[in-house]
Amino acid sequence: MTLLNISRILTTAIVLTVGLSSHANAMPKGDATKGELKTPSCRFCHGSNGIASQPSYPNLAGQQQQYLYDAMAAYTNGTRTGPMATMMKGQLQNLNSQDLADIAAYYSAMK
């Protein structure tokens, strides 16, 4: 094996590693205005202003958009578990990735 071949193999390995380690859930561009229209059921627990009505529910206002999107996607695909996972999966089951991105944009824009 020549030095050139080893260099190519290492370069390919690095490119693949970096590419695969990026966000698993590619997020579409979210629209906060549309997101607001998609949040009626969210407001019951997370508040109309993104501040939760009970301390056991998380505040969503001002959270990072990618974090919110990833969390919702994890609930919908079953990789996020916990006491509220089943309820959250049910709440999100009829939403597509664009809906999730719009909702994430809406809550992340709140300050």
One Martini backbone bead per residue (centre of mass of N, CA, C, O) as a GRO file, in nm:
protein
  111
    1MET     BB    1   0.095   0.037   0.024
    2THR     BB    2   0.063   0.356  -0.030
    3LEU     BB    3   0.064   0.674   0.081
    4LEU     BB    4  -0.172   0.766  -0.099
    5ASN     BB    5  -0.376   0.547  -0.014
    6ILE     BB    6  -0.375   0.610   0.286
    7SER     BB    7  -0.469   0.902   0.256
    8ARG     BB    8  -0.742   0.836   0.122
    9ILE     BB    9  -0.858   0.660   0.345
   10LEU     BB   10  -0.846   0.873   0.571
   11THR     BB   11  -1.018   1.086   0.431
   12THR     BB   12  -1.271   0.914   0.402
   13ALA     BB   13  -1.311   0.852   0.704
   14ILE     BB   14  -1.345   1.144   0.795
   15VAL     BB   15  -1.585   1.222   0.620
   16LEU     BB   16  -1.778   1.002   0.727
   17THR     BB   17  -1.769   1.076   1.025
   18VAL     BB   18  -1.871   1.367   0.999
   19GLY     BB   19  -2.134   1.303   0.842
   20LEU     BB   20  -2.255   1.099   1.066
   21SER     BB   21  -2.233   1.313   1.322
   22SER     BB   22  -2.449   1.463   1.249
   23HIS     BB   23  -2.753   1.530   1.250
   24ALA     BB   24  -3.007   1.295   1.245
   25ASN     BB   25  -3.219   1.545   1.228
   26ALA     BB   26  -3.316   1.695   0.964
   27MET     BB   27  -3.399   2.033   0.944
   28PRO     BB   28  -3.622   2.226   0.848
   29LYS     BB   29  -3.741   2.521   0.778
   30GLY     BB   30  -3.883   2.732   0.998
   31ASP     BB   31  -4.219   2.872   1.085
   32ALA     BB   32  -4.347   3.061   1.334
   33THR     BB   33  -4.628   3.134   1.228
   34LYS     BB   34  -4.714   2.841   1.174
   35GLY     BB   35  -4.646   2.726   1.454
   36GLU     BB   36  -4.864   2.871   1.618
   37LEU     BB   37  -5.103   2.708   1.473
   38LYS     BB   38  -4.969   2.414   1.593
   39THR     BB   39  -5.010   2.468   1.943
   40PRO     BB   40  -5.271   2.407   2.112
   41SER     BB   41  -5.181   2.142   2.275
   42CYS     BB   42  -4.920   2.261   2.406
   43ARG     BB   43  -5.046   2.488   2.597
   44PHE     BB   44  -5.157   2.324   2.831
   45CYS     BB   45  -4.851   2.262   2.947
   46HIS     BB   46  -4.653   2.508   2.812
   47GLY     BB   47  -4.808   2.745   2.749
   48SER     BB   48  -4.881   3.043   2.578
   49ASN     BB   49  -4.559   3.144   2.651
   50GLY     BB   50  -4.376   2.871   2.714
   51ILE     BB   51  -4.472   2.846   3.012
   52ALA     BB   52  -4.524   2.630   3.236
   53SER     BB   53  -4.787   2.527   3.453
   54GLN     BB   54  -4.577   2.311   3.554
   55PRO     BB   55  -4.279   2.195   3.690
   56SER     BB   56  -4.287   1.909   3.522
   57TYR     BB   57  -4.279   2.100   3.283
   58PRO     BB   58  -4.138   2.232   3.016
   59ASN     BB   59  -3.986   2.496   2.890
   60LEU     BB   60  -3.988   2.652   2.551
   61ALA     BB   61  -3.898   2.925   2.573
   62GLY     BB   62  -3.592   2.987   2.402
   63GLN     BB   63  -3.518   2.747   2.279
   64GLN     BB   64  -3.354   2.559   2.077
   65GLN     BB   65  -3.451   2.458   1.775
   66GLN     BB   66  -3.298   2.187   1.743
   67TYR     BB   67  -3.379   2.069   2.014
   68LEU     BB   68  -3.684   2.065   1.973
   69TYR     BB   69  -3.686   1.896   1.721
   70ASP     BB   70  -3.533   1.648   1.832
   71ALA     BB   71  -3.733   1.585   2.058
   72MET     BB   72  -3.984   1.539   1.883
   73ALA     BB   73  -3.861   1.322   1.701
   74ALA     BB   74  -3.799   1.122   1.935
   75TYR     BB   75  -4.091   1.078   2.011
   76THR     BB   76  -4.200   0.978   1.733
   77ASN     BB   77  -3.964   0.735   1.710
   78GLY     BB   78  -3.903   0.625   2.024
   79THR     BB   79  -3.614   0.735   2.157
   80ARG     BB   80  -3.787   0.880   2.365
   81THR     BB   81  -3.809   0.845   2.710
   82GLY     BB   82  -4.061   0.820   2.961
   83PRO     BB   83  -4.335   0.929   3.132
   84MET     BB   84  -4.422   1.126   2.860
   85ALA     BB   85  -4.379   0.977   2.584
   86THR     BB   86  -4.659   0.869   2.505
   87MET     BB   87  -4.805   1.139   2.505
   88MET     BB   88  -4.619   1.285   2.303
   89LYS     BB   89  -4.655   1.093   2.068
   90GLY     BB   90  -4.960   1.144   2.043
   91GLN     BB   91  -4.940   1.456   1.990
   92LEU     BB   92  -4.728   1.409   1.726
   93GLN     BB   93  -4.835   1.188   1.512
   94ASN     BB   94  -4.964   1.416   1.289
   95LEU     BB   95  -4.674   1.519   1.242
   96ASN     BB   96  -4.436   1.658   1.057
   97SER     BB   97  -4.128   1.790   1.002
   98GLN     BB   98  -4.238   2.073   0.940
   99ASP     BB   99  -4.408   2.109   1.190
  100LEU     BB  100  -4.174   2.082   1.392
  101ALA     BB  101  -4.011   2.323   1.283
  102ASP     BB  102  -4.230   2.537   1.334
  103ILE     BB  103  -4.255   2.495   1.638
  104ALA     BB  104  -3.959   2.545   1.706
  105ALA     BB  105  -3.954   2.835   1.596
  106TYR     BB  106  -4.166   2.953   1.782
  107TYR     BB  107  -4.033   2.891   2.063
  108SER     BB  108  -3.745   3.013   2.002
  109ALA     BB  109  -3.862   3.315   1.958
  110MET     BB  110  -3.909   3.324   2.242
  111LYS     BB  111  -3.830   3.553   2.540
   0.00000   0.00000   0.00000
